[in-house]
């Protein structure tokens, strides 16, 4: 999705978000979307102010891409040089601007590499739709040779990166209470309406969690919980904050929060997990141990995972998976169908 790098960008970021029907469906959206964005802007600006005046997601995404390409140039010299482009949905650099630049740069091949390890129609799906709509709405025939990496939540090196960070965090905790620590894997929630249409996101996040805990020999109790709900409709539960509250009532006071579906720091980690839950809620409830696992950011195993994913994709494919080309069983999004047809043609 991206994030506003400065406070003045918050309004446009929210407007773009609330206008995207792939993630939020509102009646009279062209009118209500901007109104809701305008109303929420001051509160969101205040939150970004508390984490330094903007989101670091662009900094981290660019750094991750550059580090990945440096590795790729060494292990895949036959396709070098490699260059990473960042295309966000709601903040600069917007996907449309990035695609325009890519077309100007006379590239031979492009890989749409989602930075969401777990596929959802609201995230990766929306980003793929944005690529399709860029060409369809402008009636542009691209010369780029496209392929797609659409999900990678079970990649062994991604799992290893999380395992390494969790083991390191557990080692820093007093051995007397270490086995009492509950590991809460916190992922961005999703409206149940989307889940009920067949969105694979909850299952894919759960698969990552299971692989991690298997490597940790299930040494600690753990749960998958959900954060960042927006609006009054039902979303995936249990909510992260409500889970902590419930555990406290049952006498559990030691927690490690793992941002499992986020690959870099941004407002959901730096404000929601660190400030709203780690400072405000934890102090209010009397939590004795609250640790938030560092985001993957530039962790060397994570960078190796990114490079390995692209390297294997270039050498072995597939250019596009059948899973990406398959619509959810209850899909009602016409753009989604057109997008998948476009990618099936472009990725032959």
Buried (B, 14 or more C-beta within 10 A) or exposed (E): BBBBBEBEBBBBBBBBBBBBBBBBBBEEBEEBBBEBBEEBBEEBBEBBEBBEEBBBBBBBBBBBBBBBBEBBBEEBEEBEEBEBBBBBBBBBBBBBEBBBEBBEEEBEEBBBBBBBBBBBBBBBBBBBBBBBBBBBEEEEEBEBBBBBBBBBBBBEBBBBBBBBBBEEBBEEBEEEEBEBBBBBBBBBBBBBEBBEBEBBBBEBBBBBBBBBBEBBEEBBBBBBBBBBBBEEEEBBEBBBBEBBBEBBEEEBBBBBBBBBBBBBBBBBBBBBBBBBBBEEBBEEBEBEBBBBBBBBBEBEBBBBBBBBBBBEBBEEEEBBBEEBBEBBEEBEBEBBEBBBEBBBEBBE
